[in-house]
């Protein structure tokens, strides 16, 4: 199994049950689910490079500090 095999399958399960989610929500779920967690870069690379996931769009918002933030919304690819 690859280094990110468990992470990939957990993200797939999460998107199957919850539908489209943004990168921050996926990262939060992974970090609650696993003791070892993951970084935002790891999650972003897994989502961008695995053909099971597609980018469904973007969400714009602001952070607590008042900075504008743009995150990707991810979904499962139709096979």
N, CA, C and O of each residue as an XYZ file, in Angstrom:
316
protein
N       0.845     -1.184      0.000
C       0.000      0.000      0.000
C       0.887      1.243      0.000
O       1.946      1.265      0.627
N       0.448      2.253     -0.696
C       1.221      3.485     -0.750
C       1.214      4.193      0.605
O       0.458      3.829      1.506
N       2.045      5.182      0.730
C       2.135      5.923      1.987
C       0.815      6.594      2.352
O       0.494      6.747      3.530
N       0.069      6.984      1.356
C      -1.175      7.702      1.605
C      -2.401      6.841      1.358
O      -3.499      7.372      1.195
N      -2.243      5.543      1.327
C      -3.355      4.644      1.019
C      -4.518      4.767      1.982
O      -5.673      4.851      1.564
N      -4.214      4.779      3.278
C      -5.274      4.903      4.273
C      -5.957      6.262      4.192
O      -7.173      6.371      4.349
N      -5.159      7.292      3.945
C      -5.696      8.644      3.814
C      -6.631      8.734      2.610
O      -7.714      9.313      2.705
N      -6.220      8.170      1.492
C      -7.046      8.187      0.277
C      -8.372      7.460      0.474
O      -9.422      7.955      0.066
N      -8.322      6.292      1.095
C      -9.563      5.536      1.284
C     -10.485      6.214      2.292
O     -11.706      6.136      2.152
N      -9.933      6.871      3.297
C     -10.767      7.586      4.268
C     -11.442      8.795      3.631
O     -12.610      9.071      3.903
N     -10.714      9.511      2.790
C     -11.312     10.653      2.085
C     -12.418     10.177      1.148
O     -13.463     10.818      1.046
N     -12.193      9.068      0.472
C     -13.218      8.517     -0.416
C     -14.473      8.143      0.372
O     -15.584      8.435     -0.068
N     -14.312      7.509      1.518
C     -15.443      7.146      2.363
C     -16.182      8.393      2.849
O     -17.412      8.429      2.848
N     -15.434      9.409      3.262
C     -16.022     10.655      3.753
C     -16.844     11.342      2.664
O     -17.959     11.795      2.923
N     -16.302     11.424      1.447
C     -17.033     12.066      0.357
C     -18.231     11.232     -0.093
O     -19.224     11.782     -0.568
N     -18.144      9.910      0.052
C     -19.272      9.055     -0.297
C     -20.449      9.311      0.643
O     -21.598      9.374      0.205
N     -20.162      9.457      1.925
C     -21.244      9.646      2.900
C     -21.741     11.086      2.976
O     -22.931     11.314      3.195
N     -20.852     12.059      2.801
C     -21.226     13.462      3.003
C     -21.440     14.248      1.715
O     -22.009     15.339      1.753
N     -21.003     13.726      0.590
C     -21.129     14.467     -0.663
C     -19.991     15.455     -0.835
O     -18.914     15.262     -0.272
N     -20.213     16.505     -1.602
C     -19.169     17.489     -1.877
C     -18.757     18.209     -0.599
O     -19.600     18.612      0.203
N     -17.454     18.364     -0.424
C     -16.911     19.067      0.737
C     -15.696     19.879      0.313
O     -15.048     19.560     -0.684
N     -15.386     20.931      1.071
C     -14.201     21.709      0.729
C     -12.966     21.129      1.418
O     -13.071     20.268      2.291
N     -11.807     21.614      1.011
C     -10.539     21.070      1.487
C     -10.409     21.188      2.997
O      -9.902     20.268      3.639
N     -10.848     22.284      3.574
C     -10.744     22.489      5.024
C     -11.584     21.476      5.794
O     -11.146     20.963      6.824
N     -12.780     21.185      5.307
C     -13.641     20.202      5.965
C     -13.048     18.806      5.879
O     -13.138     18.030      6.830
N     -12.445     18.483      4.747
C     -11.807     17.169      4.583
C     -10.622     17.052      5.522
O     -10.446     16.018      6.166
N      -9.805     18.095      5.612
C      -8.647     18.088      6.515
C      -9.092     17.928      7.962
O      -8.490     17.162      8.714
N     -10.131     18.637      8.356
C     -10.640     18.543      9.726
C     -11.118     17.126     10.035
O     -10.852     16.604     11.117
N     -11.818     16.509      9.098
C     -12.296     15.136      9.300
C     -11.129     14.164      9.455
O     -11.133     13.325     10.355
N     -10.136     14.277      8.581
C      -8.976     13.371      8.638
C      -8.244     13.527      9.962
O      -7.840     12.533     10.566
N      -8.070     14.754     10.418
C      -7.338     14.979     11.662
C      -8.116     14.523     12.890
O      -7.513     14.197     13.912
N      -9.449     14.495     12.808
C     -10.245     13.935     13.910
C     -10.259     12.409     13.866
O     -10.315     11.750     14.905
N     -10.208     11.867     12.678
C     -10.326     10.424     12.478
C      -9.051      9.670     12.850
O      -9.117      8.608     13.469
N      -7.896     10.210     12.477
C      -6.629      9.519     12.704
C      -5.814     10.231     13.769
O      -5.806     11.460     13.845
N      -5.144      9.465     14.572
C      -4.303     10.035     15.618
C      -3.118     10.780     15.004
O      -2.697     11.811     15.529
N      -2.584     10.271     13.909
C      -1.404     10.880     13.293
C      -1.748     12.080     12.424
O      -0.868     12.897     12.151
N      -2.991     12.217     11.979
C      -3.437     13.370     11.214
C      -2.729     13.550      9.885
O      -2.051     12.643      9.400
N      -2.892     14.727      9.303
C      -2.286     15.059      8.015
C      -2.149     16.570      7.935
O      -2.790     17.306      8.685
N      -1.306     17.021      7.018
C      -1.160     18.455      6.788
C      -2.041     18.869      5.611
O      -2.517     18.028      4.849
N      -2.244     20.157      5.481
C      -3.044     20.672      4.368
C      -2.375     20.326      3.031
O      -3.064     20.033      2.054
N      -1.047     20.359      2.983
C      -0.348     20.012      1.745
C      -0.559     18.553      1.376
O      -0.756     18.237      0.203
N      -0.522     17.660      2.355
C      -0.749     16.238      2.073
C      -2.147     16.017      1.516
O      -2.317     15.329      0.509
N      -3.141     16.592      2.165
C      -4.529     16.420      1.720
C      -4.724     17.015      0.331
O      -5.364     16.398     -0.520
N      -4.181     18.201      0.091
C      -4.304     18.835     -1.218
C      -3.662     18.010     -2.321
O      -4.228     17.879     -3.407
N      -2.489     17.453     -2.055
C      -1.815     16.631     -3.057
C      -2.580     15.344     -3.334
O      -2.687     14.923     -4.485
N      -3.108     14.719     -2.295
C      -3.886     13.492     -2.485
C      -5.110     13.780     -3.345
O      -5.406     13.033     -4.278
N      -5.819     14.858     -3.036
C      -7.030     15.189     -3.784
C      -6.719     15.557     -5.232
O      -7.455     15.174     -6.141
N      -5.643     16.291     -5.450
C      -5.326     16.759     -6.802
C      -4.782     15.653     -7.695
O      -4.982     15.690     -8.909
N      -4.101     14.673     -7.120
C      -3.407     13.678     -7.941
C      -4.125     12.343     -8.070
O      -3.708     11.499     -8.863
N      -5.188     12.137     -7.315
C      -5.925     10.876     -7.385
C      -7.115     11.058     -8.323
O      -7.887     12.006     -8.178
N      -7.259     10.160     -9.274
C      -8.324     10.294    -10.270
C      -9.719     10.025     -9.706
O     -10.712     10.280    -10.387
N      -9.813      9.515     -8.476
C     -11.125      9.282     -7.860
C     -11.802     10.580     -7.441
O     -13.015     10.607     -7.233
N     -11.021     11.664     -7.313
C     -11.551     12.935     -6.827
C     -11.479     13.980     -7.928
O     -10.507     14.050     -8.681
N     -12.533     14.795     -8.008
C     -12.547     15.891     -8.979
C     -12.828     17.199     -8.248
O     -13.501     17.227     -7.218
N     -12.296     18.273     -8.808
C     -12.529     19.600     -8.249
C     -13.871     20.086     -8.775
O     -14.054     20.239     -9.982
N     -14.810     20.329     -7.863
C     -16.161     20.709     -8.263
C     -16.367     22.218     -8.290
O     -17.389     22.693     -8.785
N     -15.421     22.967     -7.770
C     -15.554     24.420     -7.764
C     -14.733     25.043     -6.662
O     -13.839     24.412     -6.098
N     -15.049     26.301     -6.357
C     -14.350     27.048     -5.325
C     -15.341     27.681     -4.367
O     -16.468     28.003     -4.746
N     -14.916     27.859     -3.126
C     -15.714     28.570     -2.127
C     -14.876     29.735     -1.623
O     -13.691     29.572     -1.331
N     -15.478     30.890     -1.521
C     -14.768     32.068     -1.034
C     -15.348     32.465      0.304
O     -16.554     32.359      0.528
N     -14.484     32.921      1.192
C     -14.929     33.354      2.509
C     -13.845     34.172      3.170
O     -12.856     34.546      2.540
N     -14.041     34.443      4.442
C     -13.042     35.179      5.205
C     -12.668     34.380      6.444
O     -13.484     33.637      6.991
N     -11.434     34.540      6.875
C     -10.963     33.865      8.079
C     -11.299     34.717      9.292
O     -11.828     35.820      9.160
N     -10.992     34.203     10.461
C     -11.244     34.929     11.707
C     -10.453     36.230     11.729
O     -10.933     37.239     12.245
N      -9.253     36.213     11.176
C      -8.401     37.402     11.170
C      -8.832     38.424     10.115
O      -8.261     39.512     10.049
N      -9.823     38.092      9.295
C     -10.322     39.020      8.302
C      -9.717     38.868      6.922
O     -10.013     39.667      6.033
N      -8.879     37.869      6.719
C      -8.281     37.637      5.412
C      -9.247     36.880      4.514
O      -9.999     36.022      4.975
N      -9.216     37.213      3.211
C     -10.045     36.474      2.260
C      -9.402     35.131      1.992
O      -8.180     35.010      1.908
N     -10.248     34.125      1.859
C      -9.766     32.760      1.684
C     -10.540     32.114      0.543
O     -11.748     32.308      0.409
N      -9.835     31.351     -0.270
C     -10.470     30.627     -1.371
C     -10.067     29.165     -1.256
O      -8.882     28.840     -1.321
N     -11.047     28.282     -1.086
C     -10.767     26.858     -0.956
C     -11.510     26.097     -2.049
O     -12.552     26.536     -2.536
N     -10.953     24.952     -2.421
C     -11.555     24.114     -3.458
C     -12.642     23.226     -2.869
O     -12.553     22.797     -1.719
N     -13.656     22.959     -3.660
C     -14.702     22.009     -3.289
C     -14.441     20.737     -4.085
O     -14.232     20.782     -5.297
N     -14.454     19.605     -3.390
C     -14.107     18.307     -4.000
C     -15.291     17.374     -3.984
O     -16.128     17.424     -3.084
N     -15.355     16.519     -4.993
C     -16.400     15.492     -5.105
C     -15.773     14.231     -5.660
O     -14.633     14.242     -6.125
N     -16.528     13.143     -5.610
C     -16.071     11.885     -6.200
C     -16.328     11.916     -7.701
O     -17.363     12.403     -8.155
N     -15.396     11.402     -8.448
C     -15.549     11.330     -9.903
C     -16.545     10.231    -10.247
O     -16.575      9.187     -9.594
N     -17.343     10.461    -11.250
C     -18.296      9.440    -11.704
C     -17.548      8.431    -12.550
O     -16.943      8.784    -13.562
N     -17.588      7.187    -12.140
C     -16.875      6.135    -12.890
C     -17.816      5.316    -13.707
O     -17.390      4.390    -14.398
